[in-house]
Amino acid sequence: MGEEQRQPHAAAFPAPPPYYKHFTAKNVARLKDLQQSSSASVELALDEKPEVALPADLQCLIPPEPPSDGKCRSFGADLDISQPLVSPKERGMVQLYPSPPPGQAIEPEWTLDRASYLKKFAKSILLNFLELVGVLAVDPTQFGPKIDHLMNLLCNSHALINEYRPHQARETLIMMMEEQLARKEAEVEGINRMSEKIEEVLAKLGTEEGDSAMAIEHKNDEEMLQGESKDRHRRLWQLMDEDVS
């Protein structure tokens, strides 16, 4: 992608990158047209260097490759996605929810009602925020303890939400497979409907051909009868002529 996209953001809350302006419906449609009209590959995103075949304003629309070393940068912090999740206790903070017993982290005998704890954390965050507003109204210099409480609650909530990531990935995969199955079932249903229509047309054609054959046969029989009648009349006139002569 462009040089501006590869520049790291050092600020804790950086401004949106300048290339976000390129994410428009018009550019998405242009990219789709280029992908469909590309003869080198089915999709330009599958090419080794898709930037070479794309305009500058469309290069940022193709997602970058995952980091090969598992390291990335987010909000000014270096992250390593290959490392396991760190609990609040391991970060030196007070952990407000129980940890699984040793050796039973993935056993079915032990489960944690994470939703209940998340609801409690949300209510505690709101309460501490209101208390922080009251403290700031009375003595702003005493904000430290309440800020620490809020940070601890947010850290515990974030840790519990991260434990839902495997569940989210599993449910997302299930949803994608269900969508693929529904799409294939719709295609099969469409093929079956078209097959029924074709069979009806063929059956109608067969009936029309049978009717045409019967009509032709009936016409031939009538022509044969008319010919025989004419022959009889002709012989009768010949006999009458012979008698008269």
Residue pairs with C-beta under 8 A, 6 or more apart in sequence:
1 19
1 51
1 59
1 60
1 62
1 64
2 19
2 56
2 59
2 60
4 17
4 18
4 19
5 17
5 19
5 60
5 64
8 73
9 17
9 73
9 75
9 76
10 76
11 75
11 76
12 75
12 76
13 75
14 75
14 76
19 60
22 57
22 58
22 60
22 61
23 60
23 61
27 57
27 58
27 61
28 61
30 58
31 44
31 54
31 58
31 61
31 62
34 44
34 53
34 54
34 58
35 42
35 43
35 44
35 45
38 44
38 53
40 47
40 53
41 47
44 50
44 53
44 54
44 62
45 62
45 63
47 53
50 59
50 62
51 59
51 62
54 62
67 81
70 80
70 81
70 82
71 78
71 79
71 80
71 81
72 78
72 79
72 81
73 79
85 159
85 162
85 163
86 159
87 95
87 99
87 159
88 94
88 95
88 96
88 152
88 155
88 156
88 159
89 95
89 99
91 155
93 151
93 152
93 155
93 156
94 152
95 156
95 159
96 117
96 121
96 152
96 153
96 156
97 112
97 114
97 117
97 156
97 160
98 112
100 107
100 110
100 112
101 110
104 110
114 160
114 163
114 164
117 156
117 160
118 157
118 160
118 161
121 153
121 156
121 157
121 160
122 157
124 153
125 150
125 153
125 154
125 157
128 146
128 149
128 150
128 153
129 150
131 146
132 143
132 146
132 147
132 150
135 142
135 143
135 146
136 143
